[in-house]
Amino acid sequence: MAQKEYDTFILTELSQFPEDQEMEMIVRNLMPADRRYKYRSFYATAMISKSESKYPDRLWVRLGRGQLQEKPWSIKIIKEVNKFG
Amino acid sequence: MAYKFYKDNREFIEALKANNDLVTIEQEVDWDLEMGAIVRRVCEKKSASPYFKRIKDYPGFEAFGAPLSTYKRLAIAMGMNPDASVPEISNEYVKRTTGDPIKSILVDKKKAPCKENIWTGKDADLFKLPGPMVHDGDGGRYLATWHFVVSKDLDTEFVNWGMYRQMVFDEKTMVGPVLPFSDMGKMFYGKYVPKNKPMPFATVIGCDPLSGVAACAPSPIPEDEFTGMLMGAPVELVKCETNDLYVPAYAEIIIEGEVIPGIQIDEAPFGEYTGYRTSPREPRTVYRVTAITFRNNPIVTVSNMGVPTDEGQLLRSFSLGLEMRKLLESQGIPITGVYMLPESTHHLVVVGVRPAYSGIASQIANLVFGSKLSPWFTMVVVVDNETDIYNKDEVIHALCTKCHPIRGIRKYEQAPGTPLYPFADPEERKWSRGSQVLFDCTFPLSWPKSDLPIKVSFNNVYPKEVQEKVLKNWKSYGFKD
């Protein structure tokens, strides 16, 4: 299956960001099948790693003012979380 | 009496075209940054408005950028001579908006172009609209950058039209900041949230130009009636499909829904009116969509906040300054005018005054900083009547020569602020705390007349007959200007 790409905004110190544990976060889809849905955000339960190859999909990281980090991380999305019932 | 006005965006686009102030772009542009980059460059170069005929992924949709980012466009929107000066436009605006408000009228749905297409239920999907990714690094696509949000008080008939930015989160959800001191903030957080009630809203995209001007204006008059005053004719409104709000019948796109209490979602960052991405990504107000209605071949309006000058900076500066003019005149202060520099991102207001008594600059600053609009004024520069408030060079000269670096400056601390100030520290942003300052550029009245510095300018230090001779012979001396 083709690798998917997402990004997320991280507001805490990157070096202290937890890896390899399930967490809830907001991610944006950068490669949807229908391009009109690019940047669609959603809450997800996911595992992430600072290694680019550990999990199946690529995760780009941005800081609080939108600064894109040079190297991508990787992500495994376990499920989308619907906050609105 | 109706003034010359444009009932919708389409007529306004034609007017800009007739005045050589429009570039029609036939080649396809990408909603993902390209369109935003074009509008940004237009703002920075003060170029003609771009009218995008083909948007990638969105056949049938068009877009109109930088609709009101110059005084020329504002003059055209008001039906005035496109070359009208800022004081002329200001005086006309004050004249029109000082009379009696003009009530809107309701029209039947069949006569409202904004009802030509109606999406409800699953069809009401925000990604079916070409919301642009305005700047690289923004928190999302901002469908609403030049628009207004209609909301209504829970207990009264008070209706507000205000420009509150909205980021698309998912198919049905938008999110954006609603500051607690804003009209909508007071209604939602002050009344709906304590009762855990959702607040109906309608976002109006692609309105006629004067409705946009009114939505930017900080007047106490309801914005639809204020628009009527600017037009000299009532605005035509039509009822929404899924709530009881009313929206301009000739608008391009209407997004209806509810503002939801009890939940917030991360919004931002976004390139803001100050020319920076300042306010942090943080949980903000959530809008859930119930319906989208739109005209055939709808035209999305795109503003691009950044370094000066965009329409937010220009129109907020314009109308904030003139509201202060009305306030100061109502108090009998002998002002000669008020002008807010658009380049100051509506942070610096210049007030011209006849210095009739001591302490007049402080009195002006106290009124400006004590007004409801004070968070938008961080600097007040008071100049005397020999300084042209519209001439930046003269204002800077007065600031640097007449304002004593210690006695001429008065600081105001613990003021209300916004999280958008680039100069504020993170704690100040978090709590919307501001600081303000007065620059008094008037010479003290206590100085003996013989000690007053004399301004050395062509108009001031030559006899009238010498000035006239020089002006008469200027070209024969060989000068071309």
Interface residues (C-beta under 8 A of the other chain):
Chain A: F9 L11 I26 R28 D34 R35 R36 Y37 K38 Y39 R40 S41 F42 R62 G64 R65 G66 Q67 L68 K83 F84
Chain B: D32 D57 Y58 F127 K128 M133 H135 D136 G137 D138 G139 G140 R141 V168 F169 D170 E171 K172 T173 I263 I265 D266 P269 R277 T278 P280 R281 R288
